[in-house]
Amino acid sequence: MKHIFICFLFIHSLGFSAQMAINIEKGSNINTLKKQIEQQTNYKLAYAEEMSSKLNVTTEINYDNISVTDLIEKLNTKLPHDFKILGNNITVKPGELKSQNLQANYTLSGTVFDEENTPLLGASITIPKLQKGTTTDANGEFSIQLPQGKHEVNISFLGYNKITEIVNLNKDIKWTLQMEPGGETLEEVVIEQTNKAVNIKKPQMSMNSLSMNEIKQIPVALGEPDPLKSLLTLPGVTNAGEGSSGFNVRGGAADQNLILLDNVPIYSDSHLFGFFSVFNADAVNSLDLYKGGIPSKYGGRVSSVLDITQNNGDYKDFKFEGGIGLISSKLKVEGPLKEDKASFMLAGRTSYAHLFLQLADNENSAQFYDLNAKLNYKLNENNSLHFSGYFGNDVFDISDSFSSTYGNTMGKLNWKHRFGKNINTDLSIFYSDYQFQLNLNTLSFSWDSGIESYGLKYAWQHYISDDIQLNYGVDATYYDFNPGILIPNNSESTLNYRELDRKYALEPSAFLDVNQKIGDQLEVRYGLRYSAFYRYGPQNVSIYENSPVDYNADYNIYQEATPVGTQFYDSGELISDFNNFEPRAALSFILNEESSLKASYNRMAQYLHIVSNSQSPTPVNIWTPSGPFIEPQILDQYALGYFRNFDNNTYSLETEAFYKDIDNRIDYVDGANLIANNDIEQVLLNGQARAYGLEVLFRKNKGDLSGWISYTLSRAEQRTAGRTPQEPGIANGNWYLSPYDKLHNLSVTGNYEYSKKWSFSANFALQSGQPVTYPNGYYEIGGIPVPNYSLRNENRLPLYHHLDIAATLTPKPKKKKGWQSNWVFSIYNLYNRRNAASIRFTTNDDTGINEARRLSIFGILPSVSYNFKF
């Protein structure tokens, strides 16, 4: 004990109680400090001799009575050097090394707006001297930690004049910045990463972002700017043809896409059975499509995530914007409820083609309408409340025989809170509903179906240091599935009331993402998502002797098995449950300032399915949850890419190779009855799916002529093998083309600013025809020809292609206030290509000869629209 006490006194005398006087003038060399410390203590200052010129005292230091440990703490605060005690030595490193290793002292944050007070997503904030930077989020907000002192800060966004500010940080500072359009206006660019750092250095890959200003430049059918149709210009994205709803990503089905509007799921994406999307381009701020390398905060689908955000509304001025087209019109109003404190945005669209039909004495009718809303209220610097809403509906009437109504409803309330400098949180609750009603007057019955979901999400952003950021949180969604209710309209109906079993489920999950910079060349993002899925009663579940699907060896066909009984699950009683760990990883390796290599891996689980035998989803398609007989789909996806910018970001090249593997991909048996089937498991088999390919995107981002070329070479296949050696499965258990396979997919888009008044754009699209199953012969029974079909998807529709052009006239381009307007003249399918939506094989009534009949949706289609704002 005596020896320990002596050692303690010796150590204490060396530093913890030794007091000294330090008096050094500003601008002195480090040697002055070295001399005073070494004369009064047993410590030695240690630093590289060649660095002594960089180790200067930048402020006056005066202490009459201070210990060594307290002095080191004070020096680390006052001087831009790194002082550490190691044994009897005090090591000193230059300031630039310290700035890379120490956490910033203060936070610089703010909001960046454009000239119309709209928050800018993706504006770049950089501090050149420190080689640090960040970008603004969907609300135009940014936050970055910097050391105390004076810094030059650059704020830039393509198409706007750069802002350079000098800030002297001695406390946390918050800015509000407004950017002005510059000489290099890039409104024509459709696909653009807003700065090179995001494009080259960040590990995120397989993601494209579009703004609504960019989307409005793309010619589309019927003249209505369409966010979903614009996705088809991106590599790896296709659809089922003209007039079809949904989109397919890297060979995936439409139900494998998670579509989010302000982070709330939307279950139907189209109006008028696919002619328009449900998203009003005037109401939407930005659009992000994740095809791979998907962050852990997203889950529930295995193909892609489409994240769409609505406009927040102007905090300073009231504004109106609208457009009048041939078959639809729209209007948006936004402004402050309380200046700089609260804002709102309301936008609506409606079609009026049904009015022209009535004038022509046509008894048919087709129309849609939708409404978008956003409310924002800033409680204080650290708290804000936001409300998002959407309501849309379609109404079809075909004479007196058929009518249909369907649409989406969505509402969300969220609270954003900042805990100190380093932690931001977002707590939200939401409701989303999709309903479909069908009325067949000729058969005297109506049909109602739908899906409702209620959810809660709590997400955290945690800035550990300049090199490490965390994103983590929890969420849960409760589902109420209504597969369908058949209701007789009157006593003369030959049908009885029938209600398919409702289904109830809960999907909770938790996630963690880590973004980490390792050295100057490597940046990684890695994370994990844990998801679970619980099916609850009340529900009657059929019991089968062996399997819901029987194989008839005599006829070599699959048949619906007969239930041997049922089991009733009471309300809240667990029917079945699933859980999955979903790891994610992505990295970016910087080759040089112009190029990088990226790689990613993600596993995802999908618990909801649409069972359909059509290439494109229709309103009557029903969502089906995983359960006793339907397993969740599990995806593993790998991607590797090379990214390069040329000529100061004037040209960009993005190339990616990908491979996707999906387990438990369900497919229907031949001759399956999918509509109003209460025991849908009787016609389904579990199989596999895979897709692989190469994507290339080359862009010209600047100049009067801009544009891009995207090309995808890919293959998408499925395999549903027999459950026993005797069963054939589907297509004899071999790999067969999925309905979404497109071997070649080419898109060429160009935009030319001829003058301030006139600009022109064009888009050429070419895709391989989608796989179909044709008859390869026929036989006669009683003189009636009966077709014999080939194996699943052995044939293709003809090659799909079209050319679209548009011209935009801005009568008064220099006018920046008051009434501003433009005219858009467009021609869809310029050379009148009759692309096949389907081919039907039938017998000619006059000749008795079998023939193929092509169904085409659009020929050449001119349109004109007038757009205004004030």
GICORQUI-V584760 format. One record per backbone hydrogen bond with DSSP energy under -1.0 kcal/mol. NH is the residue of the N-H (numbers start at 0). CO is the residue of the C=O. If there is no record, write none. Layout:
NH_CO + NH_CO
This chain:
4_0 + 5_1 + 6_2 + 7_3 + 8_4 + 9_5 + 10_6 + 11_7 + 12_8 + 13_9 + 14_10 + 16_11 + 19_65 + 21_62 + 23_60 + 26_56 + 27_24 + 29_54 + 31_28 + 33_29 + 34_30 + 35_31 + 36_32 + 37_33 + 38_34 + 39_35 + 40_36 + 43_87 + 45_89 + 50_47 + 51_48 + 53_50 + 55_53 + 56_27 + 60_23 + 62_21 + 65_19 + 67_14 + 70_66 + 71_67 + 72_68 + 73_69 + 74_70 + 75_71 + 77_73 + 78_74 + 81_92 + 83_90 + 85_88 + 88_85 + 89_43 + 90_83 + 91_45 + 92_81 + 97_93 + 98_94 + 100_96 + 101_97 + 105_145 + 107_143 + 108_172 + 109_141 + 110_174 + 111_139 + 112_176 + 113_117 + 116_113 + 119_111 + 121_135 + 123_155 + 124_133 + 125_153 + 126_131 + 130_126 + 131_126 + 133_124 + 135_122 + 136_140 + 139_136 + 141_109 + 143_107 + 145_105 + 148_168 + 150_166 + 152_164 + 153_125 + 154_162 + 155_123 + 159_156 + 160_179 + 162_154 + 164_152 + 166_150 + 168_148 + 172_106 + 174_108 + 176_110 + 178_112 + 181_158 + 184_182 + 188_185 + 198_194 + 199_195 + 200_196 + 201_196 + 207_288 + 209_286 + 214_210 + 215_211 + 216_213 + 217_214 + 222_219 + 229_225 + 231_228 + 232_229 + 233_230 + 236_233 + 237_247 + 243_240 + 247_237 + 249_235 + 251_248 + 255_252 + 256_253 + 257_303 + 259_305 + 260_263 + 261_307 + 265_258 + 270_275 + 273_270 + 274_271 + 275_270 + 277_268 + 282_279 + 284_308 + 285_308 + 286_209 + 287_306 + 288_207 + 289_304 + 290_205 + 297_294 + 302_255 + 303_255 + 304_289 + 305_257 + 306_287 + 307_259 + 308_285 + 310_282 + 318_333 + 320_331 + 321_867 + 322_329 + 323_865 + 324_327 + 328_349 + 329_322 + 330_347 + 331_320 + 332_345 + 333_318 + 334_343 + 336_341 + 337_341 + 339_314 + 340_337 + 341_337 + 342_375 + 343_334 + 344_373 + 345_332 + 346_371 + 347_330 + 348_369 + 349_328 + 350_367 + 351_326 + 356_352 + 357_353 + 358_354 + 359_355 + 360_357 + 361_356 + 364_396 + 366_394 + 368_392 + 369_348 + 370_390 + 371_346 + 372_388 + 373_344 + 374_386 + 375_342 + 376_384 + 377_340 + 378_382 + 379_382 + 383_415 + 384_376 + 385_413 + 386_374 + 387_411 + 388_372 + 389_409 + 390_370 + 391_407 + 392_368 + 393_405 + 394_366 + 395_403 + 396_364 + 397_401 + 400_397 + 401_397 + 402_438 + 403_395 + 404_436 + 405_393 + 406_434 + 408_432 + 409_389 + 410_430 + 411_387 + 412_428 + 413_385 + 414_426 + 415_383 + 416_424 + 417_381 + 418_422 + 422_418 + 423_460 + 424_416 + 425_458 + 426_414 + 427_456 + 428_412 + 429_454 + 430_410 + 431_452 + 432_408 + 433_450 + 434_406 + 435_448 + 436_404 + 437_446 + 438_402 + 439_444 + 444_439 + 445_486 + 446_437 + 447_484 + 448_435 + 449_481 + 450_433 + 451_479 + 452_431 + 453_477 + 454_429 + 455_475 + 456_427 + 457_473 + 458_425 + 459_471 + 460_423 + 461_469 + 462_421 + 463_461 + 463_467 + 464_467 + 468_514 + 469_461 + 470_512 + 471_459 + 472_510 + 473_457 + 474_508 + 475_455 + 476_506 + 477_453 + 478_504 + 479_451 + 480_502 + 481_449 + 484_447 + 485_497 + 486_445 + 488_443 + 492_489 + 497_485 + 499_483 + 502_480 + 504_478 + 505_533 + 506_476 + 508_474 + 509_529 + 510_472 + 511_527 + 512_470 + 513_525 + 514_468 + 515_523 + 516_466 + 517_521 + 521_517 + 522_587 + 523_515 + 524_585 + 525_513 + 526_583 + 527_511 + 528_581 + 529_509 + 530_579 + 531_507 + 532_577 + 533_505 + 534_575 + 535_503 + 536_572 + 538_568 + 540_566 + 542_564 + 549_558 + 551_556 + 555_551 + 556_551 + 558_549 + 560_547 + 563_542 + 564_542 + 566_540 + 568_538 + 571_536 + 572_569 + 574_534 + 577_532 + 579_530 + 581_528 + 583_526 + 584_600 + 585_524 + 586_598 + 587_522 + 588_596 + 589_520 + 590_594 + 591_594 + 595_642 + 596_588 + 597_640 + 598_586 + 599_638 + 600_584 + 601_636 + 602_582 + 603_634 + 605_632 + 608_623 + 620_617 + 623_608 + 625_606 + 626_629 + 632_605 + 633_662 + 634_603 + 635_660 + 636_601 + 637_658 + 638_599 + 639_656 + 640_597 + 641_654 + 642_595 + 643_652 + 644_593 + 645_650 + 649_645 + 649_646 + 650_645 + 651_698 + 652_643 + 653_696 + 654_641 + 655_694 + 656_639 + 657_692 + 658_637 + 659_690 + 660_635 + 661_688 + 662_633 + 664_686 + 666_684 + 668_682 + 671_668 + 681_678 + 682_679 + 684_666 + 686_664 + 687_718 + 688_661 + 689_716 + 690_659 + 691_714 + 692_657 + 693_712 + 694_655 + 695_710 + 696_653 + 697_708 + 698_651 + 699_706 + 700_649 + 705_750 + 706_699 + 707_748 + 708_697 + 709_746 + 710_695 + 711_744 + 712_693 + 713_742 + 714_691 + 716_689 + 717_735 + 718_687 + 726_723 + 729_719 + 733_730 + 735_717 + 737_715 + 740_737 + 744_711 + 745_765 + 746_709 + 747_763 + 748_707 + 749_761 + 750_705 + 751_759 + 752_703 + 753_751 + 754_757 + 758_807 + 759_751 + 760_805 + 761_749 + 762_803 + 763_747 + 764_801 + 765_745 + 766_799 + 767_743 + 771_794 + 775_787 + 778_785 + 780_783 + 783_780 + 785_778 + 787_776 + 789_773 + 793_790 + 794_771 + 796_769 + 799_766 + 801_764 + 803_762 + 804_826 + 805_760 + 806_824 + 807_758 + 808_822 + 809_756 + 814_811 + 819_868 + 821_866 + 822_808 + 823_864 + 824_806 + 825_862 + 826_804 + 827_860 + 829_802 + 831_828 + 834_832 + 836_854 + 837_854 + 839_852 + 841_850 + 843_848 + 847_843 + 850_841 + 852_839 + 854_837 + 860_827 + 862_825 + 864_823 + 865_323 + 866_821 + 867_321 + 868_819 + 869_319
